[in-house]
């Protein structure tokens, strides 16, 4: 980097520079997973020196953990908004399973898989992963409880069913990264198992609903 480039880089405020570094880390993670979020890759993406990135971040371990949180929290908000228009819990659950198994979120799956692996040696990241898994489980539990309250589902332990569903989604999504089986087959496998757990007839979760048209 030339001295002129460095001078231009230094003109940004600390808040702007910090936000730029965080944005760069998220872009890198979505493009290649958390393992590609390094001091050098973030610096190159922003167009600054690695020393400047280090100046704005307490550690790369912290940046990786905050990057993971930002990426998956955004995904959770996106999926929550996607489910909201559907009037029944059965429709929301069907859409949830299809959305998370249709192969369109492989970039996010890679972030998750890297987080589980890297979290073995980083308690900061492991704690962030547990927090986000709890948030996902809470979303699923809300759908299941609503279905039980409406008489759509039959289970006396929606929390455990939510955990089971989350585990199946995570495991099969990890398999999808190496193209093990196809997305429709993975979705059917999950739907069949959860139909049984919730006392639903076979095929109840197979028909993926379309979002209702907004009222005029």
C-alpha positions, 0 to 999 in steps of 0.5 A: 500500500502506498503512503498516499493510500494510507493517508486516505485510509486514516481519514475515516473516523474510528467509528467508520473504520471499525464498522468497515472492518466488521463489514469486511469480516462478514463479507469474507465469512459469507464468501469462504467461511469463518476460517477465511476471516484472518488479520490479512484477509480483512486488511486486504478487503478494507485496503489497510494494513494488518496493524490497523485492523489489530488496532481496532479489534481486541483480538482476531478471536473476538472478531471471528466470534462477533462476525459469526454472531452478526451473520447468523443473527441476521439469518435468524431475523430473515427466517423469522420474517419469512415465517410471520405471514403464514397463518398456521403453525403447520404452514410455518413449520413446513416453510421453515424446514423447506427454507433451511434445506433447499440448498440456498443457504450453503454460505451460512451453513459453512459459517456454522460448520466452521464455528462448531469446529473453531469453537472447540479451541475458542471459548469466546466463539463457543459461547457465541455459538451456544447463544445463537443455537438457543435463539434458533431453538427458541424460534422453533419452540415458539412455532411448536407451542403455537401449534399445540395451543391451536390443536395442530400439534400433539406433544407434551414436550415442544422444547425437546422436539425443537432441539431434535429438529434443530439437530436434524437440520444442522446435521443434514445441512452439514452433509449438504456441503459435500453433496450427500443426498439431495435437498428434497430428500433431506427435507422429506426425511426431516418432515417425516420424523417431525410429523411423527413427533407432533402427531401429524398425518404423513405428508402434512409438512410435505406441501410447502406453502406460499406466502399469503398475499398482503391485504389491500 
